[in-house]
Amino acid sequence: MRTDLRLSIPSKGRLAEETIEFLKACGMDIYKPNPRQYEATIPSIPGLTVLFQRPTDIVISVRNGSVDFGITGLDVLEEHRGENGDILILHEALGYGKCALALAVPESWSSVESVADLRTESEILGRPIRVATKFPELTARFLKANGIPFSIVSAEGTLEIAPAIGYADMISDLVSSGQTLRDNRLRPLADGVVQPSQSVLVANSAALKTNPKALAVARQLLEFFEAYLRAQNNMSIFANMRGENPEAIAARIFAQTTISGLNGPTVSKIIHRNGDPNWYALHIIVHRNELFAAISELRAIGGSGVVVAPVTYIFEEEPPRYKAMLDALRASV
């Protein structure tokens, strides 16, 4: 019986680098004294061991309970999670590692514009369409749902070359920019997205149900993940303004479109060096895309000395996904 809690993250590649950067941005620096080791710690979460694994192994380890938490791609998760409910998704949108598992056909298939057209292409070929993929479960499920005659061709190497050498007729592969497909004279089908994907946080359901420490770590992870992600699209604005009282200043602010803040402005008294009793400081949070409009509105109602700063975290009274996790655990009892 182990006494530590375990979090598995990708061991190499861009997803590994982005995961480490994401954890750091959330205040969870990884301490790895030996770069050759596949274990590390997060000093801010005592008792949590970080393991470095392949994305597929992360899903399998969380599923069988040898690891309590994992960060991996939604595509890999849905391919390998199984159907017994051992894995619970705690956060489905960490905001990085975005791509999509999609169907792509040769450019020479000019008559194939949609997934439905694959049925006609199968009739022309006189057999099921051979699809090369590293995601046989997701791909087969999608093609069955659309009534396409197919056979899966398993592949571990480069998929894009498969149609050119006759190994397969088309592919189902991860796509981000689509440049690799174009370089190999392939094109994705507009309605052929099998599975949108980005990084997700998952946990072993049994660990959450039976181990209070796992539940506490889940809350800490969700607290900081949600607070960090919520803050990314917001800016903090400070400004000075003259007025009769805080209520009068707030009324001028509420009459504007973009500067009302999350729940309203914070207005506090300034002890002015000249003894003027009518100076106040206000603080508001605005969406990053509305920053210019917010500054213009502040100036229009007498705001001055405007200071803008990035927001690192915005904590709610309780992280919504933690509550959703508790509801899911109760429903599965």
PyMOL commands that set and color helices and strands:
alter all, ss='L'
color gray80, all
select helices_A, chain A and resi 13-25+55-64+74-80+117-125+136-145+162-165+179-183+205-210+212-231+246-254+288-300+320-331
alter helices_A, ss='H'
color red, helices_A
select strands_A, chain A and resi 5-10+39-41+48-53+69-73+87-91+99-106+129-133+150-154+170-175+186-197+199-204+234-242+266-269+279-287+304-310
alter strands_A, ss='S'
color yellow, strands_A
deselect
rebuild
show_as cartoon
